[in-house]
Amino acid sequence: MMKRMVSSVLALLLVLSLSGVALAVPSEVEYRSTRRFLELMDDQGVKYIHEGLDEEQDEVVRITYRLEDENVSFRLCFSEDGEHCAIYAWDLAAFDPADTDRVLREVNSLNRQYHACVFTVDETEATVTACADVIFRTTGSDEICYEALQGMARVVNAALGVLLPYEKE
């Protein structure tokens, strides 16, 4: 079990280090916290897509990693107040509604085991999502959000091994 966890973390770090370099931070970035985070992503050589402001006035950045042979997109939503970022990984697994009770038990187990993010089951859509809320003050948002993203990616990577067997074909 420990060897598998270590190999998963090493694989994740390798994927992160092999991500190509993004271009300079887009000029249309509006929030300081978003700009600082994207400058760090440039420094780390992590590719991202700046999606701009959404309907809630959150500034959205998408980063995609390859985890457990799946592309997983993490959507970071930086708030206008400059002190909050919500990170989402939607639709980690789409399952047959007949498996809802089993998937709920698995998700509850994951939530007891890991604390970097919370897994939820959308019973209407029959999907599993992970989310994390990051709170910071006006300084340190770049490193705090990057560490939260890395921690969440490690947990999602481990969780995919549990969730993918339920994936609807």
N, C-alpha and C positions, 0 to 999 in steps of 0.2 A: 504494500500500500504506500509506504513512504517512498520507495523507489519510483513508483508511478507518479506520485505528486512532484517529486524532484524533477523527473524527466519532463513532466508537463510544464513546469515553471521554466525549465531550461529551453524547451521548445518555444514557449511564448516569448521569452527574452530574445531568442534567435530571430523570430518573426519580427519583433519590434525593431531589432537592430538592422534588419535587412530592408525595412520599409524605405522606399526612395525619398529623396529630399523634396519637400514641397517648395513652391516658389515663395517669394517674399510675402509677408503678411499683406493681405488685400487692403487697399486704401479705404475701402468702404466699411471696414470694421468700426463699429460705433462705441462699444463699451471698453473701458480701460482694462477690465479684468479679462475680456476676450482677447484683446490685443496682446496682453502679457502672456497669456496661455499660448497663443499662436506663435509668438516669438520663441517661446521655449520649444514648441513642437518643431519649428524650423531648426533650432539649435540641435535638437535630438534627431533630426532627420526623419521625422514622422510625417507621412502624408495625411492631409486632411482636406475637407471641403467646407468652406465657409458658406452657409446657407442664408445668412442674413437674419433679419428680424422675422419672427413668426407672429401669429395673430395676438399672442399675449405679450408682445414686445420683448420676448426673450431672444437673445442673439444665439443662433444655433450653429454648431460646428459638428460635422460628422467625421468619425474616424472608423475605418474598417480594418479588422484584424482577421487573420485566418486561424481559427480555433477548431480543433477536433475535425479537421477536413471540412469545415463550414466557414463561410464568410459571415462574420458577425459585425454589424454596424452599431457603433455606440454614438448616441446623439447627445451632445452636451448642450444644455440650454442655460446660458448665462443671463442672470436677471438684470434688469435695469438699475436696481439699487447697488450693484457692484459688490454684493456680499453673499451671493448664493448661486449655485450651479446645480441643476438636476441632470443626472446622467441616466439615459435609458438604453436598453437593448431589447427592442420589441421583437416579438414573434420568434423566440429562440427555438420553440418546438410547436408545431401544429399537430394536434393529436385527434384521434377519433373521439367524438363526444362520449362514446360508450366507455372510454378509459378515464373519464373525468375523476372519479373517486380515487383511482390509483395514482393519477398524476397529482391530485391534491395532496395525497399522503407523501409522495416524493418531494413535492415543493415544501411542505411543512418540515420534512426532515432536512432539506437543504437550508431552510431558514434557521433551524436550530443549530446546524453545523457551521454555517458561515455568517459573518456579520458585516462584510464589506458592502453588501447590497441586499435587497429584499426581492424575492421571487414572488410573482403573483400569477394566478390563473384567471384568464378571461373565459368564463364558462360560455358566454355567448359566441365568441369567435373560436373557442377551443384552442387557445394558444397560451404560451408561457412567456412572461416578460420579466426582465430584471431592471431594478431602478435603485439609484442611490442619490441622496441629497447631500450636497457639500456646502458647508457654511464657512465663510472666511471673512476677514475684515478687508480693508482696502489694500493691504499688502500681503504678499505670499500666495495670491490666488493661483498664479501659474504653477508653482510647485505642488501646492495642496491639491489642485484639480488633477494634475498629472499623476500624483501618487494614488489618488482615489480611482482614476481611470485604470491604472495598472493593477491595483488590488481587485477592482471589479472584473477586469479581464481574466485574472487568474482564477477567480471564483467561478465565473461563467464557463471558463474552459473546463474546470472540474465538473461543473453541473451538467454540461452537455453530455458527458459520459452516462449520466443518470437519465437525462431527458430524451436523448435521441432514440433509444429503443422504442419510445412511444410515438415517434414521428410517423405521421400518416403518409402512406405511399402515394 
